[in-house]
Amino acid sequence: MALTDTTLRSIKPARLTKPKRYPDQGGLHLYATPTGGMSWRYKYRFAGKEKLLTLGQYPDVGLAAARDKHIDARRLLSAGTDPAAEKRRTRRALTMLHASTFAAIYEEWLAKKKKEIGPKQIANTIGRFREVNSCIGNRPISEITAPEILDVLKRIEKRGAVFTAKRVGQQIGEIFRYAIATDRATFDPMPSLKGALSTPPTKNMPALTAPADVAELLRSFDGFRGSSVVQAALLLAPLVFVRPGELRQAKWADIDLDRAEWKFLASKTKTEHQVPLATQAVAILRDLHKITGHRAHAFTGRDPLKPMSEAAVNAALRRLGWDTKREITGHGFRAMARTILHEVLDIAPAVIEHQLAHAVPDTLGSAYNRTKFLPQRKVMMQRWADYLEKLKAGADVIPIKGAA
């Protein structure tokens, strides 16, 4: 007789001494074991061989659902298809589908990147891609279109993180190329988006001036895997915003860590320039002093008697994934500081220009006065360092105009 729900509920597998089959109809039966397992099975013959197909576990799959699965399997069988083989094909297809989603391929790509870049950069990348995966993560990568990607990047761009949007786009391109290499995609839609995103105008040397992009830049420095001397230069450059040549040729004899000041001959004005050092800058230099303090130059290169290469900082920026042609260079920290100090922190332009060691004629006709606005510059440099520190930590630092 066919099974009923009442009969099924009365079955007590724990009372069995050996596995038992409870037949329903047409080869369908419930298979119970003393360990408590109960599964629906369909016994049939295909190509002259007896076969068995599992249709699900009871009670997760009830009697009615088991009979529906049984009917589907019999239809395949009558059409000349082995139901068990079809189930394996379906399972493989679902596995492949999951392995071919954008999120799955992103995870594989990320695992590969972990061998190439530092933990801080990985953490930043994961943070950037949360929004991306929430939008297109579950989609098969081969079905994702350029307009879908553009929509995600526009969302990032609307928050003011123009360069972050661009970096995410570049990394999405890497993920698509990885998918192509692993035979899960045939087309990279990123080239078709060229010109679709905003490109902020750059003047002279490229520089980041949006706080969100500056925060991204500062966080990336912690993930630098290279010379500790070059990393110190990266960390110090935005805090002092001197010319790249002045930074790399800095000498310990010119730096007074106790007085928190650095004096040197400015490369443009050829006069003595004074840089007040914020507490954060002093901390970086004290750590660096443990490494190069016995040398003349603070930032020594491969030859310990010479300063590091003039290309070292830009090379480090490129190694971190920054575009030194369009985003930021060692010289760009000066434009970054000048813009944000004035437009965000509301510092007077004259104070900023003197700290930049620019020739600014005063009423007495002096092209440059190293001590002018020195008290204000000391306050500015500490305020600037505090601002960058909070920005890097993720704070939404928007000072009130006039607070200076």
N, C-alpha and C positions, 0 to 999 in steps of 0.2 A: 504494500500500500504506500501511496505517496506520503511524504512527511507533512506534518502540520506544525504550526508555531507552538502548540501545546506539547507536542511530542518533543520538539527541540528543547523546550524549557525543562523538560523532565530528565534530560540526559545529564548524568553526573560522571564526568570523565574520571574523577579521583577514585571512583569505586571500581573502575576497570582494572583488570590484571594484565590486559594486553590491548593493543590498538583494535578498534572496532569500526566497521563501516555501517552507516545508516542510509540505505538506498532511498532515492526519491523517484526519479523516472528518467528514462533515456540515457542511462549511464551517469547521471548526476547523483552524488552521494555526499554525506557528511562524514569526515574522517576524524575520529576522536582518539586521543591517546591518554594513558594514565597520568601523564604529567600536566594535563589540563588543556592541551591544545585541541582546537576544533577548527577544521578547514574544509571548505567546499572543494570538491574535486570532480572532474569530468573524465570518465574512462571511455576511450574511443579507439578506433583502429584507423590508421592512415598508411596507405601504400603497403598494406598487408601486415603492418606492425602495430602491436598494442601500445597505446600511449596514454599519458595521464597529464591533465591540465589543472593546475590550482587556480581557483576562481576567487579566492579571498578567505579571510578568517571570520569565523562566527564568534560573537554576534555583531562584529563591525559590519559584515555583509549579511543582511537578513535573508530569509527564505525567498521572498519575492525578488530581491536584487540578484540572488544567486541564480534563480531560474531565468532572469533576463540575460545574464551573462552566458548561461548555458545555451539559450536560444541563439545568441550572437555567434557562439562558437560552432554550433551545428550548421548555421548558415554558411560560415566560412568553409566548413568541412564539405558541405554539399556543393560548394563552388570550386572544390578541388584545392583548397588552401589548408595547410596544417595550422590549426589554431594555436598550438604551442609555439611554432616558428613565428607566427604573426605576432604573438605576445612579445617574443624576444626582440623582434624588429621594432615594435612600438616602444619597448623599454629603451632600446639603443637610441632611437630617434629622440626620445624625451631627454635622455642623458646628453646627447649631442646638442640639443636645443638649449639646455641649461648651460652647457659649456661654451655656447656660442653667444650668450648674452653679453652686452657691453660690460656689465658689472663683473662677470666671470673673467672676461679677457683683461679687464682693468686689474683684477687681483693678480693674475699671472704676470702682467707687465710690471705691477708694483713690486712683486717678489723679485723680479729681475733688477729693478732699479735699486732695491735695498742693498745690492752687492756693489753698486756704483756710487751712491751718495750717502751722506750721513743721516742719522736718526732725526735731526731737527728738520731737514729738508723733506724727509719722508712724512713726518708729522704735518708739515705745511701742505704737502701734496694731498694727503688724506683729507685735511680740512677743506681744501679747495674743491675736492671731488665729491663731497657729500651732496651738494646741490645737484651736481651733474648726474650722479647715480640715482638720486631721487626722481629725476625727470626721465632719464633714458636707460637707467641701469638694467631694467628687466626686459628691454627690447633686444631681439636678435640683432647683432651688430650689422649683419648684412642688409637689414631692412631700414636702418637709421638713415635719414636723409639730411642733406645740408641745411634745409630750413629748420629742422628740429634742433640741430646743433647751434645754429645761429640764435634761436630763441633762448637757449640756455646761456649763451655767452652774452646776449643783450641784457639778461637779468643781472649778471655780474657787473656789466658795464654801467648800468643804471645806478649802481651803488657808488659810483665814482672811482671804482677800481679798474681803470682802463687797461693798465699794463697787466693786471692780474687776469683780466679776461683774455688778453692776448696770450699769456703764458699757458692758461688752461687750454686755449685753442691749439697751441703748439703741442701740448702733451696729448690732447685728443688725437691729433695727427699721428703721434708716435704709437698710440694704442691701435689705431686703424692699420698702420703699417705692420705692426706685430700680428694683427689678426690676418692680414693678407699673407704674411710669411708662414703662418700656421694653418693656412688653407681654410679660414673661417670667414673670410671676406674677399671680395674681388676688386673693391673700389674704395679709394680714400676721398671723401667729400670735402676735406679741408681746403685744397687748392681753389675750389670753386667759391670759397668764402672770402677770397682775397679782395680787400677793399670794402668789405661789408661792415667791418667794425670801425669805430672811431679811432683816429690816430692823432693824439695831441700834438700840436706844432712844437718843434724843438728849435731853440735858438743856440747858435754856436755849438758847444758840446752838449750831447744829450744828457738830460737829467730828469729824475723823478721828482715831481712836486706835489702830487696828490698824497695826502697823509696815509691813505690805505695802501698805496703802492710802496711808500717809504717803509711802512711797518713790515710789509712782505720782504723788502730788501734787507732790513735789519735782522729779521728772524733767520733769513737764509745764511747769514754770516756764521751762525753757530754751527751750521752743518758742514762748514768747509773742512775738507780732509786734505791737508797739505801742510806746508811749512807753518809752524806756529808763529814765526816772525811775520810772514805774509798775512796770516789771520789777524795778528795784532794791528797791522797796518789797515786792514779792512775795518776793524772795530773802531780804530782811532780816527780814521779819515773823516767820517761824518761829524765827529765831535769838534774837530779843529778847523775843518774846511780850508786848509791851506792848499797851495798849488801842489800837484803831485810830485814835482821835483823837489820841492821844499820838504815834503814829508819823507820821501825815501832817503834824502841826504841829511836828515836830522842827526845831530851829534849830541851825545850825552853831556858834553861839556857845556852845551847851550841850554840844557834842561835842568831846572831846579825843582825837584819834586816836593821839597819841603815848603817852598814858597808858592808852589803850584803855578809856575810860569815858564814859558819857553821863549827865548829871544834868539833871533837869527837875522841874517841879512836877506831882506826880501828880494826875490829874483827879478822883479819888475822895477821897483822903485830904487833898488840898490841902497836902501837905507835900513837901519835896524827896525825890525818888526817885533812886536810883543804879543804873545798869545796867552791869555789867561787860561789855565787848565781847570776844568771842572773836576769834581771829585771822581767822576766815572773815568775821565781821561787819565787822571793820576793813577788810579787802580790798574788800568791797562798797562801803563808805562812801568809801574812797579813790577808787575808780572814779567814784562818784557826784559826789565833790567836783570832779572835772574838768569836770563839766557844770553843776552848780548852786552850786559853791563861792563864787561871787561874789554870791550871793543870800542873803537872811536865812534862808529855809527850805531845808532839805535836799531836800524833796520838793515842788518847785514845780508849780503847775498851769498852765493855759493863760495865766492872768495871772501873770507871773513875780514879782509882788510879793505873791502869795498862795500858800498851800499848795495842794496838789492837792485835788480834790473828795473829800468823805467817802465817796462811792460808788465811787471809782476802783478800789480793791482788789477789792471785790466784783464790780464790772463786769468786771475782768480775769479773775477766777476763772470767771465765767459764760462769758466769751469763750473760755476754755480748755476749756469743756465741763463744769465742775463745777456741781452743783446747790447754790446758796447757801441754799436753803430746807431741804434735808435732809442735805447732805454737809459743807460747810465754808464759813465766812465769815471775814472779816478778824479777827473776835473769836474765832473758833474755834481760832486758833493757841494761845490761852491754855489752853483746856481740853485741847488736844492735848498741850501741854508738861506741864501739871500731871499728867495721867494717866500718860504714858510715863515722866516723870522719877521718879515714885513707884513705879509698878507694874513697870517694866522696869529702870530704872537704880538703883532702891532709894534714892533721895534722901529725906532726912527731910522730912516734910510742912512743918515750921516753916520750913525753909530755902526751900522752894518758895514758900510763902505770902508770905514777905517779899520774894522776888524779883518776885512778882506784884503787889506794893504793896497787899496786902490788910491791912485793919485786924485785927491779931492782938494783943490785949492780953497783956502779959507780967506777971510777978510784981510789977513796980513800977507797973502800971496804965497804962503807955504804950500807946497804941493802935497806934503804928507807929514803928519806929526804923530810919532809913534805913541806918545802919551795922551793924545787928545781922546776924550771920552773914555779913558781907561777905567774909572770906577763903574761907568755904565756898561762897559764891555765885559767886565768881570761878572756883573749881575746877569748880563745877557747870556754869556757862555754857560753859566750854571743852569739858567732857566732853559736854555736850548737842550742841554744834556738831559735834564729831568724830563722835558717834553718827549725826547726821543726814547727814553727809557720806558715811559708810560705807553707810548705809541707801540713800541715793540711788544709790550706785555699784552696788547690788545685793547687798551683803554680808548674810549672815544674822546680824545683830547681836543676840545674846541674852546680855547680860551675866549673870554669876553674882550671885545675890542676896548682898548684903553686901559686894560689891566696892568700893562707894563708901567 
